[in-house]
Amino acid sequence: MTPLQPLLTKAAWKGSSFDFKTRALRLLTPAQIDEMDDGLATYERQDQQDLLAIDPTTFPLPTVGAFMRDLLYDLRYGAGVVLLRGLPRERYSHEQLAKIYFALGTHLGVAVPQSHQGELLGSVIDISDADAGVRGYQAGGRQSFHTDGTACDIVSLMCLQAARSGGASRIVSAVAVHNALIERRPDLAQIFYDGFIYRLMDKDAAAMGIHPTTPHPVQIFAQHEGEFFCNLNGGDIRRAVERGDVALTDLQVEAYDAFQRIANSDEFYLDMDIGEGDIQFLNNRTLLHSRLGYEDHDEVGRRRYMLRLWLEVAGWPERPERQVVMSFERARRSIARRDPRIEMPSSFVAAKQAELSAKRQAGEHPPRLRPYQNLSMRDFVTSRQAHRA
């Protein structure tokens, strides 16, 4: 077997020496904001009700669109992260920001459904007290480092409302962590190339017409034709263990915990405060993201609220087959279940506030979940063994 080698690319940065202002921050100019205002006005005059109606004719952005397409180079060949700043948040409603955000995204790629419900614009907000069965991004608390699945080239967040305090976005270069593992523990780095069994959420698997458990170990690290790819989802790994699909080896457990420990060290991570109106774009193949804990408001309509896009980028190479859990083609099958209304923030929040109010009126006081304040993989496996015993 050929020994693993560190990768020397611009994506192999370390947070402790990363120059955020020159490498990641892009400040919108007054002329660009004016053009977005004109595009929004053109779109709203047509009284369109579906984000899929947004295109260069209905929401024209002649120079801003070219500016956005230029960002693709940095996202693929550079550091892999861009933060747009400068939108005057107070000028727009939630719905208007959603439209601007989606329009900007169309110049980078094509929106991909994010769950079995088929939504193209996701709401990242804690509504776990209204619906205990929500996915992890709609619960609160800290997150561990992860990527957002393989049906996503670029993952993006726009901040509509900040938390009462905390909740910074923490990112890390998967390439840098990969290199550190090779230098320190090449045996653990090999575990990520060998892979882990994943188990999707049942409803997502059903919407795509596949079995929830992968038929083979999914490569966390992969290389193909000179490109590096990462796909790490601790939730899918833990779910496979919980459902009895697989028992992790001691070396797999050690490797996963070593990855998170390196990624969360001061040398490697970069914390980003995404302010209201800011938009973050990440290469979902070379970067991982997480979230710090935060204090939130009780009223649903005032809680920390991020909009999310998953984008497929034309011309970007396909992932190696052994790394793919959810293909773009299969992910799009859930569009049949899409309800455009849940992509509009005010409608979404109003529905969840009504659900929560009904529960409280019925005497229920459901807690808000914190699923990502989880144990190390070692402690998780130990707890599952004790539970089964």
C-alpha positions as CSV (number, residue, x, y, z in Angstrom):
1,M,0.0,0.0,0.0
2,T,1.4,3.4,-1.0
3,P,1.9,5.6,2.1
4,L,-0.5,8.5,2.5
5,Q,1.0,11.9,1.7
6,P,0.0,15.4,3.0
7,L,-1.8,17.6,0.4
8,L,-0.3,21.0,-0.4
9,T,-3.2,23.1,-1.6
10,K,-4.6,26.6,-0.8
11,A,-7.4,24.8,1.1
12,A,-4.9,23.4,3.6
13,W,-5.1,26.5,5.8
14,K,-5.0,26.7,9.6
15,G,-7.3,29.0,11.5
16,S,-4.5,30.3,13.7
17,S,-2.7,31.9,10.7
18,F,-5.7,32.5,8.4
19,D,-6.1,36.1,7.2
20,F,-9.8,36.4,7.2
21,K,-10.1,39.9,5.8
22,T,-8.0,39.3,2.7
23,R,-8.9,35.7,2.0
24,A,-12.6,35.4,2.9
25,L,-14.3,38.7,3.5
26,R,-16.1,40.4,0.5
27,L,-17.7,43.8,1.2
28,L,-20.7,44.7,-1.0
29,T,-20.4,48.1,-2.6
30,P,-23.3,50.7,-2.6
31,A,-23.6,50.1,-6.4
32,Q,-24.0,46.4,-5.9
33,I,-26.6,46.9,-3.2
34,D,-28.5,49.3,-5.5
35,E,-28.5,46.7,-8.3
36,M,-29.9,44.1,-5.9
37,D,-32.6,46.5,-4.9
38,D,-33.5,47.1,-8.6
39,G,-33.5,43.3,-9.2
40,L,-35.8,42.7,-6.2
41,A,-38.2,45.5,-7.3
42,T,-38.4,43.9,-10.8
43,Y,-39.1,40.5,-9.3
44,E,-41.8,41.8,-6.8
45,R,-43.6,43.8,-9.5
46,Q,-44.3,40.4,-11.2
47,D,-46.0,39.2,-8.0
48,Q,-44.2,35.8,-8.1
49,Q,-44.9,33.4,-5.3
50,D,-42.3,30.7,-5.9
51,L,-38.5,31.1,-5.6
52,L,-38.1,28.8,-8.6
53,A,-39.4,31.7,-10.7
54,I,-36.2,33.6,-10.0
55,D,-33.8,33.7,-13.0
56,P,-31.7,36.4,-14.7
57,T,-34.8,37.8,-16.5
58,T,-37.2,37.9,-13.5
59,F,-34.4,39.0,-11.0
60,P,-31.7,40.8,-13.1
61,L,-28.3,41.1,-11.6
62,P,-26.0,41.9,-14.5
63,T,-22.9,42.9,-12.6
64,V,-23.6,41.3,-9.3
65,G,-24.2,38.0,-11.0
66,A,-20.8,38.2,-12.6
67,F,-19.3,39.1,-9.2
68,M,-20.9,36.0,-7.7
69,R,-19.6,33.7,-10.4
70,D,-16.1,35.0,-9.9
71,L,-16.3,33.7,-6.3
72,L,-16.5,30.2,-7.6
73,Y,-12.8,30.2,-8.2
74,D,-11.9,31.0,-4.6
75,L,-14.5,28.5,-3.4
76,R,-13.0,25.6,-5.4
77,Y,-9.3,26.5,-5.8
78,G,-8.7,28.9,-2.9
79,A,-9.5,28.8,0.8
80,G,-13.0,27.5,0.1
81,V,-14.8,30.1,2.2
82,V,-16.4,33.5,1.4
83,L,-18.4,35.8,3.6
84,L,-20.5,38.5,1.9
85,R,-21.1,41.5,4.2
86,G,-22.8,44.8,3.6
87,L,-26.5,44.2,3.0
88,P,-28.4,46.8,5.1
89,R,-30.5,44.3,7.1
90,E,-32.9,46.9,8.4
91,R,-34.0,47.7,4.8
92,Y,-35.6,44.4,4.0
93,S,-38.3,42.0,5.3
94,H,-37.4,38.4,6.0
95,E,-39.1,37.5,2.7
96,Q,-37.2,40.1,0.7
97,L,-33.9,38.8,2.1
98,A,-34.9,35.2,1.2
99,K,-35.5,36.3,-2.4
100,I,-32.2,38.2,-2.6
101,Y,-30.3,35.3,-1.1
102,F,-31.9,32.8,-3.5
103,A,-31.2,35.1,-6.5
104,L,-27.5,35.3,-5.5
105,G,-27.3,31.6,-5.2
106,T,-28.6,31.0,-8.7
107,H,-25.3,32.6,-10.0
108,L,-23.2,30.0,-8.2
109,G,-25.2,26.8,-8.8
110,V,-28.6,25.0,-8.8
111,A,-30.5,24.7,-5.5
112,V,-30.8,21.1,-4.1
113,P,-33.6,19.8,-1.8
114,Q,-32.4,19.6,1.8
115,S,-34.8,16.9,3.2
116,H,-37.6,14.6,2.5
117,Q,-39.9,17.6,2.4
118,G,-38.1,18.9,-0.7
119,E,-37.4,22.5,0.6
120,L,-34.8,24.4,-1.5
121,L,-34.4,27.1,1.1
122,G,-33.9,25.7,4.6
123,S,-34.7,27.3,7.9
124,V,-32.0,26.8,10.5
125,I,-33.8,27.7,13.7
126,D,-34.6,25.9,16.9
127,I,-38.2,24.6,16.7
128,S,-37.6,21.4,18.6
129,D,-40.2,22.4,21.2
130,A,-42.8,22.7,18.5
131,D,-41.8,19.5,16.8
132,A,-39.6,17.0,18.6
133,G,-39.1,15.0,15.4
134,V,-37.2,17.7,13.6
135,R,-33.8,17.2,12.0
136,G,-30.7,18.4,13.9
137,Y,-30.4,21.8,12.2
138,Q,-33.8,22.7,13.6
139,A,-32.7,22.1,17.2
140,G,-30.4,24.2,19.3
141,G,-27.1,23.8,21.0
142,R,-23.5,23.2,19.9
143,Q,-22.7,21.2,16.8
144,S,-19.7,19.0,16.1
145,F,-17.7,19.3,12.9
146,H,-19.5,17.9,9.8
147,T,-20.2,18.3,6.1
148,D,-23.7,18.6,4.8
149,G,-24.0,15.4,2.7
150,T,-22.9,14.5,-0.8
151,A,-25.8,16.2,-2.6
152,C,-24.2,19.5,-2.0
153,D,-21.1,21.2,-3.5
154,I,-21.5,24.6,-1.7
155,V,-23.3,25.0,1.6
156,S,-24.4,28.5,2.4
157,L,-26.0,30.4,5.3
158,M,-27.6,33.8,5.5
159,C,-28.3,35.3,8.9
160,L,-31.8,36.7,9.4
161,Q,-31.7,37.0,13.2
162,A,-28.8,36.5,15.6
163,A,-29.1,34.7,18.8
164,R,-29.4,36.5,22.1
165,S,-25.7,35.7,22.5
166,G,-23.2,33.2,21.1
167,G,-23.8,30.8,18.1
168,A,-20.7,31.7,16.1
169,S,-19.9,29.6,13.0
170,R,-16.8,27.5,13.5
171,I,-15.1,26.2,10.4
172,V,-12.0,24.1,9.7
173,S,-10.1,22.9,6.6
174,A,-10.6,19.2,6.1
175,V,-7.4,19.2,4.1
176,A,-5.4,20.6,7.1
177,V,-6.9,18.0,9.5
178,H,-6.2,15.3,6.9
179,N,-2.6,16.4,6.8
180,A,-2.3,16.5,10.6
181,L,-3.6,13.0,10.9
182,I,-1.1,11.7,8.3
183,E,1.8,13.4,10.1
184,R,0.7,12.3,13.6
185,R,-1.2,9.1,13.2
186,P,-1.2,7.7,9.6
187,D,-3.0,4.6,10.8
188,L,-6.0,6.8,11.9
189,A,-5.9,8.7,8.6
190,Q,-6.2,5.4,6.7
191,I,-9.4,4.7,8.7
192,F,-11.1,7.7,7.0
193,Y,-10.1,6.4,3.6
194,D,-11.4,3.0,4.5
195,G,-14.7,4.5,5.6
196,F,-17.7,4.1,8.0
197,I,-21.1,2.6,7.6
198,Y,-23.7,5.5,7.4
199,R,-27.4,5.4,8.1
200,L,-29.7,8.1,6.8
201,M,-32.9,9.2,8.4
202,D,-35.7,6.9,7.4
203,K,-37.9,9.5,5.8
204,D,-35.0,10.9,3.7
205,A,-34.0,7.4,2.5
206,A,-37.7,6.6,1.6
207,A,-38.0,9.9,-0.4
208,M,-35.0,8.9,-2.4
209,G,-36.0,5.3,-2.8
210,I,-32.9,3.8,-1.2
211,H,-32.2,1.7,1.9
212,P,-31.3,4.0,4.9
213,T,-28.1,2.0,5.6
214,T,-25.2,2.2,3.1
215,P,-24.3,-1.1,1.5
216,H,-20.5,-0.4,2.0
217,P,-18.4,1.8,4.2
218,V,-18.5,5.4,3.1
219,Q,-15.1,7.1,2.5
220,I,-14.7,10.1,4.7
221,F,-11.5,11.1,2.8
222,A,-11.2,10.4,-0.9
223,Q,-9.0,11.6,-3.8
224,H,-9.8,11.5,-7.5
225,E,-8.0,13.0,-10.4
226,G,-6.0,15.4,-8.2
227,E,-9.0,16.6,-6.2
228,F,-9.6,16.0,-2.5
229,F,-13.1,15.2,-1.1
230,C,-14.4,15.0,2.5
231,N,-17.8,13.7,3.7
232,L,-18.1,13.5,7.5
233,N,-21.4,13.1,9.2
234,G,-21.2,11.9,12.8
235,G,-25.0,11.8,13.0
236,D,-25.2,9.2,10.3
237,I,-22.4,7.1,11.9
238,R,-24.1,7.2,15.3
239,R,-27.5,6.3,13.8
240,A,-26.0,3.2,12.3
241,V,-24.6,2.2,15.6
242,E,-27.9,3.0,17.5
243,R,-29.9,0.9,15.0
244,G,-27.6,-2.1,15.3
245,D,-26.4,-1.8,11.7
246,V,-22.7,-1.9,12.7
247,A,-20.3,-2.0,15.7
248,L,-17.5,0.4,15.4
249,T,-13.9,-0.9,15.9
250,D,-11.7,0.6,18.6
251,L,-9.6,2.2,15.8
252,Q,-12.6,3.8,14.2
253,V,-13.7,5.3,17.5
254,E,-10.2,6.6,18.2
255,A,-9.9,8.0,14.6
256,Y,-13.2,9.9,14.8
257,D,-12.4,11.4,18.2
258,A,-8.9,12.4,17.1
259,F,-10.4,14.2,14.1
260,Q,-12.7,16.2,16.2
261,R,-10.0,16.9,18.7
262,I,-7.6,18.3,16.1
263,A,-10.4,20.2,14.3
264,N,-11.4,21.9,17.6
265,S,-7.8,22.9,18.6
266,D,-6.8,26.5,18.5
267,E,-4.3,25.9,15.8
268,F,-6.9,24.6,13.2
269,Y,-10.3,26.2,13.6
270,L,-11.6,29.6,12.5
271,D,-14.6,31.2,14.3
272,M,-16.8,33.5,12.2
273,D,-19.5,35.7,13.5
274,I,-22.2,35.8,10.8
275,G,-24.0,39.1,11.5
276,E,-27.5,39.8,10.4
277,G,-27.6,40.2,6.6
278,D,-24.2,38.4,6.2
279,I,-24.0,35.4,3.9
280,Q,-21.4,32.6,4.3
281,F,-20.5,30.3,1.4
282,L,-18.4,27.1,2.1
283,N,-16.9,24.5,-0.2
284,N,-18.7,21.4,1.2
285,R,-16.0,19.1,-0.1
286,T,-12.9,20.6,1.5
287,L,-14.3,22.4,4.6
288,L,-16.2,21.3,7.6
289,H,-18.5,23.5,9.8
290,S,-19.9,23.5,13.3
291,R,-21.6,25.9,15.6
292,L,-20.8,27.1,19.1
293,G,-23.5,27.0,21.8
294,Y,-25.8,30.0,22.2
295,E,-28.5,31.6,24.3
296,D,-31.7,32.1,22.4
297,H,-35.1,33.8,22.9
298,D,-38.2,32.0,24.0
299,E,-40.5,33.5,21.4
300,V,-40.1,31.6,18.1
301,G,-40.3,34.7,16.0
302,R,-37.2,36.2,17.8
303,R,-35.0,33.1,17.8
304,R,-31.6,32.7,16.0
305,Y,-32.6,32.2,12.3
306,M,-30.4,31.3,9.4
307,L,-31.5,30.5,5.9
308,R,-29.6,27.7,4.2
309,L,-28.9,26.8,0.6
310,W,-27.4,23.6,-0.8
311,L,-26.0,24.2,-4.3
312,E,-24.8,21.9,-7.1
313,V,-22.2,23.6,-9.2
314,A,-22.0,22.9,-13.0
315,G,-18.5,21.7,-14.0
316,W,-17.3,20.6,-10.6
317,P,-16.1,17.0,-10.7
318,E,-18.3,14.2,-9.3
319,R,-17.3,12.7,-6.0
320,P,-15.8,9.2,-6.0
321,E,-18.5,6.6,-6.0
322,R,-17.5,5.1,-2.6
323,Q,-18.0,8.5,-1.0
324,V,-21.5,9.2,-2.3
325,V,-24.4,8.6,0.1
326,M,-27.0,10.8,-1.5
327,S,-26.7,11.6,-5.2
328,F,-28.0,14.8,-6.7
329,E,-30.4,12.8,-8.9
330,R,-31.9,11.0,-5.9
331,A,-32.0,14.1,-3.7
332,R,-34.2,15.8,-6.3
333,R,-36.8,13.1,-6.0
334,S,-38.1,14.8,-2.8
335,I,-39.0,17.9,-4.9
336,A,-42.4,16.2,-5.4
337,R,-43.1,16.9,-1.8
338,R,-42.0,20.5,-1.9
339,D,-44.3,23.2,-0.5
340,P,-43.0,26.7,-1.5
341,R,-44.7,28.3,1.5
342,I,-42.3,26.7,4.0
343,E,-39.4,28.4,2.2
344,M,-40.8,31.8,3.2
345,P,-39.6,32.7,6.7
346,S,-42.7,34.5,8.1
347,S,-45.0,31.6,7.0
348,F,-42.6,29.0,8.4
349,V,-42.3,30.8,11.8
350,A,-46.0,31.5,12.0
351,A,-46.8,27.8,11.5
352,K,-44.3,26.7,14.1
353,Q,-45.5,29.3,16.6
354,A,-49.0,28.1,16.2
355,E,-48.0,24.5,16.8
356,L,-46.1,25.4,19.9
357,S,-49.0,27.6,21.2
358,A,-51.5,24.7,20.7
359,K,-49.2,22.4,22.8
360,R,-49.0,24.9,25.6
361,Q,-52.7,25.5,25.6
362,A,-53.1,21.8,25.9
363,G,-51.0,21.8,29.0
364,E,-47.8,20.5,27.3
365,H,-44.5,22.2,27.9
366,P,-42.1,20.5,25.6
367,P,-38.4,21.0,26.1
368,R,-36.1,22.4,23.4
369,L,-33.7,19.7,22.3
370,R,-29.9,20.0,22.3
371,P,-28.9,16.9,20.3
372,Y,-25.5,18.2,19.2
373,Q,-24.2,18.7,22.7
374,N,-23.1,15.1,22.4
375,L,-20.5,12.8,23.8
376,S,-17.3,11.9,22.3
377,M,-17.6,8.8,20.0
378,R,-15.9,6.8,22.7
379,D,-18.4,7.8,25.4
380,F,-21.3,7.4,22.9
381,V,-20.3,3.8,22.1
382,T,-19.8,3.1,25.8
383,S,-23.2,4.5,26.6
384,R,-24.9,2.4,23.9
385,Q,-23.2,-0.8,25.2
386,A,-24.4,0.0,28.7
387,H,-27.9,0.6,27.4
388,R,-28.0,-2.7,25.5
389,A,-26.8,-4.5,28.6
